[in-house]
Amino acid sequence: MAKTKGDLLLTVARIGITVVHIAVAIGIAGLVIASIGIFGGYGDFANELTAQGRATGIASIRGAIGGMFLMAFASLLCVSGFVRQLGRMIDTVGHGDPFIPDNADRLTRMAWLALAIQLIALPMAALAGWLALRLDEGVFELRSDFSFTGIGLAIVLFILARVFRHGAAMRDDLEGTV
């Protein structure tokens, strides 16, 4: 197979994947820093909000914020895994041989990760709504969106995985007959 060295689209895709990995690392670092700030005693965030009359129920707010942080962390790990799988697929395209069983497996993993991201968004949205009722407006904004587009992406990836698996099997059969 011919290698596609110097392909602008693949170069841009690799750069994009690197940017996403950096953004995920920054997001994880931000969650760690925020967790230390809120839960590590460097400022008792929940107590301060309650003292100002801007929130009620310190323990439940602290637990809800902790839950949001854990779900955000899990979501970021899923994004990182998704992009890692995509990067490996891009590498096979760059080597000129993308229709291999490994890529079918990568597409399946990407589909499960896309689905996991959407499933994590459901309790995050519920928790964000619960917190919004207990915090005064302007304390901070919480958003978590479930997306039917994300579910559609997962379905398309599951189907593409089957296509890749079938194509790889057909190619193996064809090579076996030659």
Sequence and secondary structure as in RCSB ss.txt:
>XXXX:A:sequence
MAKTKGDLLLTVARIGITVVHIAVAIGIAGLVIASIGIFGGYGDFANELTAQGRATGIASIRGAIGGMFLMAFAS
LLCVSGFVRQLGRMIDTVGHGDPFIPDNADRLTRMAWLALAIQLIALPMAALAGWLALRLDEGVFELRSDFSFTG
IGLAIVLFILARVFRHGAAMRDDLEGTV
>XXXX:A:secstr
    TT HHHHHHHHHHHHHHHHHHHHHHHHHHHHHHHHSSSS HHHHHHHTTSBS HHHHHHHHHHHHHHHHHH
HHHHHHHHHHHHHHHHHHHTT   SHHHHHHHHHHHHHHHHHHHHHHHHHHHHHHHHHHB TTS        HHH
HHHHHHHHHHHHHHHHHHHHHHHHHHH 
